[in-house]
Amino acid sequence: MFIIPRELFQSRELIWKLAKNDFKKRYAGSYLGFLWALVQPVVTVAMYYVVFDVIFNTRSEMVASGVEVPYVLFLTAGLVPWFYFSEGITSGTNALLEYSYLVKKVVFNISILPIIKLVAATFIHVFFAGVLLVVAGIYGYYPTIYTIQIVYYSFCLFVLMLAMSYCTCAITVFFRDLSQIINIGLQVGMWATPILWNIGQIGDDRLVTLVKLNPLVYIVNGYRNAIYGDEWFFEHFYSSTYFWIFTVTLFCVGSLIFKRLKVHFADVL
């Protein structure tokens, strides 16, 4: 499990340069450039806010389930990490397909390709983290010492996406339908993760435990605690332990799959 981290560290300068080029190339030739990456998430947040808070007036249900903050802040704090996860997994899964010309080069270290896509996605995430802080400030929730936890939870999400990407990008080379399956899974996962709703609305304790098996629940709740909560991540010892055991195990499995299939990538692509 230490081979890939060592390769990533040794290629850190190359990863940074390629990630910046990937980000610039994605929106090259358009008039608005990288602003297009910001339009869709902003429109999505506005749409959900209008539908659930203005039209259906979910405020009373949120208060009953223990949510005391404005719904738009609750919603934004959940959508910001989800947008990051969705973009990272989608681009990381297709990394080898997109950079197939590099995979065929004998001297190129293809282990860095998934992390290049994730670093490029991080650029947009940093902007939306700033938007989240602005929204929180508008409603009177100004940055505190707890806010620095955004860095920790962003790192947690980055490592989780990297672990998943090594597994999915390797399998996608041989099973192209996996990318479509992941897109469907992301649609289901958004509703299965307490982003639009609060986990306190679930009355069955067994169902709550089942929902918390989703590692993104730890991330989403962490972002909310960083913005308007007064809790440190180490106060949730069992949740933190479960998350890192799950992520490290997934990283080991993903690394093994990637290394075993790596020798066949050039032949298939």
HUVENCOR-V14158 format. One line per field, one symbol per residue. ss: DSSP state (H for helix, E for strand, - for the rest). psi: psi as a letter, one per 30 degrees, with the letter a starting at -180 (. if undefined). Layout:
ss: ???
psi: ???
This chain:
ss: -HHHHHHHHH-HHHHHHHHHHHHHHH------HHHHHHHHHHHHHHHHHHHHHHH---HHHHHH------HHHHHHHHHHHHHHHHHHHHHHH-HHHH-HHHH------HHHHHHHHHHHHHHHHHHHHHHHHHHHHH------HHHHHHHHHHHHHHHHHHHHHHHHHHHHHH---HHHHHHHHHHHHHHH------HHH---HHHHHHHH--HHHHHHHHHHHHHH----HHH-HHHHHHHHHHHHHHHHHHHHHHHHHH--HHHH-
psi: ffeeeeeeefgeeeeeeeeeeeeeeegkflefbfffffeeeeeeeeeeeeeeeeefigeeeeefggjflkeeeeeefeeeeeeeeeeeeeeeegeeeehefeefkefkjfffeefeeeeefeeeeeefeeeeeeeeeeggilkafffffeeeeeeeeeeeeeeeeeeeeeeeefiffeeeeeeeeeeeeeffkieflkfffkfjeeeeeeeffjffeeeeeeeeefeglhkleffieeeeeeeeeeeeeeeeeeeeeeeefeffeeee.
